[in-house]
Amino acid sequence: MKSGICKLMVCFAVLACSNTAAAQDQQYSQLWGKNGELWNKKRIPDFSKAGYRQGKVPIPDYPVQSTVETFGAKGDDLSDDTQAFRKAIAGCKSNTTLLIPAGRYILSDTLLIRSSRICIRGAGQGKTILAFKKGLEQLYPDYGKEFKDQTNWSWSGGMVLFTSNVHDSGIENLSIQFPDSVYKGHDFHERAYNAIGFSAGAHDSWARNIQFTGADVLIWIEKTAHHITAENWLADFGPVRAAQDISGHHALNIYGGYNLIRAFDLKGKFVHDLSVEGENSVYNVFSEGTGKDLAIDHHNHEQHHNLFTNLDAGIGSRLYRSGGIAVPRGISSNETYWNIRSQKPVKYCNEFDDATAHSKNNVCVGLNTLLPSALGDQYNNWFETVAPVILYPQDLYQAQSAIKH
């Protein structure tokens, strides 16, 4: 009996030492502390209100009303199911779900969702497949109309589009596929294989548990759309695009504000992976994501107060690489970067500053960098060097959401 008690005491001692060591390994930011007791709100905004219904209620689970089969959809990888889908969506009643059973559904045109409080739900990624045969530029040519050498669809639109002030509606549990073609590069001549869009005041809606294959743009959120949650999604490519160094244009292109983008995996590289596009791109959260060589794209100098947290940037060779006409490209203002891991050491977000413009009022905490801390530089940036693996909390959005406001 004594032997057993001694062994138990040794186990408790080892466990206590282990927990103490783990606690000692944690490092807290001077802007947050352990549980938010040092939260400096002048430097770090409250991001907890991003996403569907400001994160205050879960995404709804509407009961199934009907299936697309009721309206004639086949899902046999042969029939064109576009009209059946359109009828099914139009017939979906408020507070109900339209079910898409397992199958591969051929779609030759866009699907517009204008009804609030409906859900379009598949049987799961890889089980329910929406196979679009053409892109927006092929269907509705917009090349050279607004910009002489570009298609407007290069950065906007979606083959599945939530529009007309729609709210409390979403799409989930399925795959969206496009033909596996060569991506011809950043020439703005895309076929516009754009998957999901939210526009014209769409708000408090969602896209979750989605697999995207071969898309030029995965998710587009127009400047008047807001409080969208896009979570648990994967971007991959067929063998042709997968063999290319750059396989698409924008993974995410966000013009609106207060959107939550979380739990994602980018298997390839886009010209711009995570894009915030303009003055309405505010209080967006990007968290729990991984990328092959992630590029956080500030497409001009107007966006501000966005959070990039708990991200695995992959290689880390182009973390702040940006497009747009505002120069220098790649600078940011009033942004928060928190726990961004990478294989290569990265610099802080003032990497592309020059004599004409400077990154300012940013917070960078917990990046894989060889640079020392600069706790308030001449442009009011807060660069706090903490190894990502020991930074606590790992996810600033989750930590803020856990605090009762």
C-alpha positions in Angstrom: 0.0 0.0 0.0 2.9 2.4 0.9 4.5 1.6 -2.4 1.3 2.5 -4.3 0.9 5.8 -2.4 4.5 6.7 -3.0 4.1 6.0 -6.7 1.0 8.1 -6.8 2.8 11.0 -5.0 5.6 10.8 -7.5 3.1 11.0 -10.4 1.5 14.0 -8.9 4.9 15.6 -8.3 5.9 15.0 -11.9 2.6 16.3 -13.2 2.9 19.4 -11.1 6.5 20.0 -12.3 5.3 19.5 -15.9 2.5 22.0 -15.5 4.8 24.5 -13.8 7.3 24.1 -16.7 4.5 24.6 -19.2 3.4 27.7 -17.4 6.9 29.0 -17.3 7.3 28.4 -21.0 4.3 30.7 -21.7 5.1 34.3 -22.4 2.5 37.1 -22.2 2.3 40.3 -24.2 2.6 43.6 -22.4 -0.5 44.6 -24.3 -2.6 41.7 -23.0 -1.3 39.8 -20.0 -2.5 36.3 -19.2 -6.2 36.8 -19.3 -6.6 40.3 -20.7 -5.8 42.1 -17.5 -3.3 44.3 -19.4 -5.4 44.8 -22.5 -4.4 48.1 -24.0 -7.5 49.1 -26.0 -5.7 52.1 -27.4 -3.4 49.7 -29.3 -5.5 46.6 -29.7 -9.2 47.0 -30.7 -12.0 44.7 -29.7 -12.4 42.2 -32.6 -14.9 39.9 -30.8 -17.9 41.2 -32.8 -16.7 39.9 -36.1 -18.8 37.3 -38.0 -22.4 36.0 -37.9 -24.5 38.0 -35.5 -21.4 39.5 -33.9 -20.6 36.0 -32.5 -23.4 36.3 -30.0 -25.4 33.4 -31.2 -24.5 30.2 -33.1 -25.1 29.8 -36.8 -28.7 28.5 -37.1 -29.5 24.9 -37.9 -32.7 25.2 -40.0 -34.8 22.0 -40.5 -34.8 20.4 -44.0 -37.8 21.4 -46.0 -36.9 19.8 -49.4 -34.1 18.5 -51.6 -32.9 19.6 -55.0 -34.1 16.2 -56.3 -37.7 17.3 -55.7 -37.1 19.9 -58.3 -35.5 17.6 -60.8 -31.8 17.7 -60.0 -30.0 14.5 -60.9 -26.5 14.7 -59.5 -25.4 12.1 -62.0 -22.4 14.0 -63.4 -24.2 14.1 -66.8 -27.3 16.2 -66.6 -27.3 20.0 -66.4 -28.9 20.7 -63.0 -28.8 24.5 -63.1 -32.5 25.1 -63.6 -33.5 22.6 -61.0 -31.2 24.3 -58.5 -32.7 27.7 -59.3 -36.2 26.5 -58.8 -35.3 24.8 -55.6 -33.6 27.9 -54.2 -36.6 30.1 -55.2 -38.9 27.6 -53.5 -37.0 27.5 -50.3 -39.2 28.9 -47.4 -37.9 31.0 -44.6 -36.2 29.2 -41.7 -35.6 26.0 -43.7 -32.8 24.1 -45.3 -32.5 23.0 -48.9 -30.7 19.7 -48.9 -28.4 18.7 -51.7 -27.8 14.9 -51.5 -24.5 13.3 -52.4 -23.7 13.5 -56.1 -21.9 15.5 -58.7 -24.2 18.3 -60.0 -23.3 19.9 -63.3 -24.0 23.7 -63.2 -23.7 25.9 -66.3 -24.7 29.3 -64.8 -24.8 31.3 -61.6 -27.0 30.6 -58.5 -28.4 33.7 -56.8 -29.6 33.6 -53.3 -32.0 36.5 -52.5 -34.0 34.9 -49.7 -33.2 35.4 -46.1 -33.2 32.7 -43.4 -32.4 29.8 -45.6 -29.6 27.3 -45.7 -28.2 25.4 -48.7 -26.6 22.2 -47.3 -24.8 19.3 -48.9 -24.0 15.9 -47.6 -20.3 16.8 -46.9 -17.1 17.8 -48.6 -16.3 15.4 -51.4 -19.8 13.9 -51.3 -21.9 16.8 -52.6 -20.1 18.4 -55.5 -21.2 21.5 -57.4 -19.3 21.3 -60.7 -19.4 24.7 -62.5 -18.4 24.4 -66.1 -17.8 28.1 -66.9 -16.7 31.2 -65.1 -18.2 34.7 -64.8 -16.2 36.2 -67.6 -17.2 33.4 -69.9 -20.8 33.8 -69.1 -21.2 37.5 -68.7 -18.2 39.1 -70.5 -17.0 42.3 -68.8 -13.6 42.5 -70.3 -12.5 46.1 -71.2 -15.9 47.7 -70.2 -14.6 49.4 -67.1 -10.9 48.9 -67.4 -9.4 48.7 -70.9 -7.1 45.7 -70.3 -9.0 43.9 -67.5 -12.1 42.0 -66.6 -14.0 43.4 -63.7 -14.6 39.8 -62.6 -11.0 39.4 -61.9 -11.6 40.5 -58.3 -15.4 40.3 -57.8 -18.5 38.2 -58.1 -19.4 34.6 -57.3 -21.0 31.7 -59.1 -23.0 31.3 -55.9 -24.0 34.8 -54.9 -25.8 36.0 -51.7 -27.3 39.4 -52.6 -30.1 41.9 -52.2 -29.7 42.5 -48.5 -30.1 38.8 -47.7 -29.4 37.9 -44.1 -29.3 34.8 -41.9 -28.6 32.6 -44.9 -25.7 30.3 -45.8 -24.2 27.5 -47.7 -22.4 24.5 -46.1 -21.1 21.0 -46.2 -20.1 20.6 -49.9 -17.5 21.0 -52.6 -17.3 23.5 -55.4 -15.2 22.6 -58.4 -14.1 24.3 -61.6 -12.4 22.9 -64.7 -8.7 22.2 -64.1 -7.1 24.8 -66.5 -3.8 26.6 -66.6 -3.8 29.8 -64.5 -2.3 32.3 -66.9 -1.0 34.6 -64.2 -1.7 38.1 -63.0 -2.9 39.5 -66.3 -6.5 40.2 -65.3 -7.8 38.0 -68.1 -9.2 35.3 -65.8 -12.2 33.1 -66.8 -13.4 34.2 -63.4 -13.8 30.9 -61.7 -15.1 32.7 -58.6 -16.9 30.5 -56.1 -18.9 32.3 -53.4 -19.8 36.0 -53.2 -21.7 38.2 -50.7 -22.9 41.6 -52.1 -25.5 44.4 -52.1 -25.9 44.5 -48.3 -25.7 40.8 -47.6 -25.0 40.4 -43.9 -25.1 38.0 -41.0 -24.7 35.0 -43.2 -22.1 32.2 -43.7 -20.2 29.7 -45.8 -18.8 26.8 -43.9 -17.4 23.3 -44.4 -16.6 24.0 -48.0 -13.9 22.5 -50.3 -12.9 24.7 -53.2 -11.1 23.2 -56.2 -9.6 25.2 -59.0 -11.1 28.6 -58.1 -9.7 32.0 -59.2 -11.4 33.7 -56.2 -12.8 31.5 -53.4 -14.8 34.1 -51.4 -15.6 37.7 -52.3 -17.2 40.1 -49.8 -18.4 43.3 -51.4 -18.0 46.6 -49.5 -21.6 46.8 -48.3 -21.6 43.2 -47.1 -20.7 42.6 -43.5 -20.7 40.1 -40.5 -20.1 37.1 -42.7 -18.6 33.9 -41.2 -16.5 31.7 -43.5 -15.1 28.8 -41.6 -13.8 25.3 -41.9 -12.8 25.5 -45.6 -10.2 24.1 -47.8 -8.7 25.3 -51.1 -7.0 22.9 -53.4 -6.4 22.4 -57.2 -6.5 19.8 -59.9 -3.1 18.5 -61.2 -2.7 21.2 -63.8 -3.0 24.1 -61.4 -1.4 22.3 -58.5 1.8 22.1 -60.6 2.0 25.9 -61.0 3.7 28.1 -58.5 0.7 30.5 -58.5 -2.7 28.8 -58.9 -5.3 31.6 -58.6 -5.9 35.3 -58.1 -7.5 36.0 -54.7 -8.1 33.3 -52.2 -10.2 35.8 -50.2 -11.1 39.3 -51.4 -12.8 41.3 -48.7 -14.0 44.8 -49.2 -16.6 44.8 -46.3 -16.1 44.8 -42.6 -16.7 42.7 -39.4 -16.2 39.4 -41.1 -14.8 36.3 -39.5 -12.5 34.0 -41.6 -11.3 31.1 -39.6 -10.2 27.5 -39.7 -8.9 27.4 -43.3 -6.3 25.6 -45.3 -4.8 26.9 -48.5 -3.0 24.1 -50.3 -1.6 26.3 -53.0 -0.5 29.9 -53.5 -2.7 32.7 -54.9 -1.4 36.0 -56.2 -3.1 37.5 -53.1 -4.1 35.0 -50.4 -5.8 37.2 -47.7 -6.9 40.5 -49.2 -8.4 43.5 -47.5 -9.3 45.9 -50.2 -10.4 49.3 -49.1 -11.7 51.8 -46.5 -14.7 49.5 -45.6 -12.3 46.6 -44.8 -12.3 47.0 -41.1 -12.5 44.8 -38.0 -12.2 41.6 -40.1 -10.6 38.6 -38.3 -8.4 35.9 -40.0 -7.6 33.1 -37.6 -6.7 29.5 -37.3 -5.5 29.3 -40.9 -2.7 27.7 -42.8 -1.1 28.5 -46.1 1.6 27.2 -48.4 3.4 30.6 -48.4 0.8 33.0 -47.1 0.5 36.5 -48.5 -1.4 39.1 -46.4 -2.5 41.6 -49.0 -3.2 45.2 -48.2 -4.4 46.3 -51.6 -4.2 50.0 -50.8 -3.5 52.2 -47.8 -7.1 52.7 -46.6 -8.0 49.5 -44.8 -7.4 49.4 -41.0 -8.2 47.6 -37.7 -8.1 44.0 -39.0 -6.7 41.1 -37.0 -4.5 38.3 -38.3 -4.0 35.7 -35.5 -3.0 32.1 -35.0 -1.9 31.6 -38.6 0.7 29.2 -40.1 2.1 31.2 -43.0 4.0 28.2 -44.4 7.3 29.2 -45.9 7.1 32.8 -44.9 8.8 34.3 -48.0 6.0 36.8 -48.9 4.0 37.6 -45.7 3.2 41.2 -46.6 3.4 41.0 -50.4 0.5 43.2 -51.7 -1.0 44.4 -55.0 -2.9 47.6 -55.8 -2.0 51.0 -57.2 -1.0 52.6 -53.9 2.7 52.7 -53.3 4.7 51.5 -51.6 2.9 48.2 -51.8 2.7 46.2 -48.6 2.5 48.8 -45.9 -0.3 48.8 -43.4 -1.8 51.0 -40.7 -3.7 50.2 -37.4 -3.5 46.4 -38.0 -2.9 43.6 -35.5 -0.6 40.6 -36.3 -0.7 38.1 -33.5 1.0 34.6 -33.4 2.0 34.1 -37.0 4.3 31.1 -37.5 6.5 30.5 -40.5 9.4 28.3 -41.6 11.6 31.2 -42.4 12.1 34.2 -40.1 10.1 37.2 -41.2 10.4 40.9 -40.7 7.9 43.2 -39.1 5.1 44.9 -41.1 7.2 47.9 -42.0 9.3 45.8 -44.3 8.3 47.8 -47.4 8.4 51.3 -46.0 10.2 53.9 -48.0 10.7 57.7 -47.9 7.2 58.4 -49.2 5.0 56.3 -46.8 5.4 54.3 -43.6 3.5 51.6 -41.8 2.1 53.1 -38.6 0.1 52.3 -35.5 0.4 48.5 -36.1 0.8 45.8 -33.5 3.0 42.7 -34.2 3.3 40.2 -31.4 4.5 36.6 -31.7 6.0 36.4 -35.2 8.9 34.2 -36.1 11.5 36.9 -36.4 15.1 37.6 -35.7 14.4 41.2 -35.1 14.4 42.7 -31.5 11.3 44.3 -30.0 10.5 47.9 -30.7 7.8 48.8 -28.2 6.6 52.0 -29.9 8.8 53.2 -32.7 8.8 56.6 -34.4 5.6 55.6 -36.3 3.9 54.3 -33.2 4.2 50.6 -34.2 4.4 48.1 -31.4 6.8 45.2 -32.3 7.0 42.7 -29.5 9.3 39.8 -30.1 8.0 36.6 -28.6 8.5 33.1 -30.1 5.1 32.0 -31.5 5.2 28.6 -29.8 5.3 30.2 -26.3 3.0 33.2 -26.9 -0.1 33.0 -24.7 -2.9 33.4 -25.7 -2.2 31.8 -29.1 -5.4 33.2 -30.6 -6.3 36.8 -29.8 -9.8 36.6 -31.3 -10.7 33.6 -29.1 -9.2 35.3 -26.0 -11.2 38.4 -26.6 -14.4 36.4 -27.3 -14.0 34.6 -24.0 -14.2 37.9 -22.1 -17.7 39.1 -21.2 -18.3 42.6 -22.5 
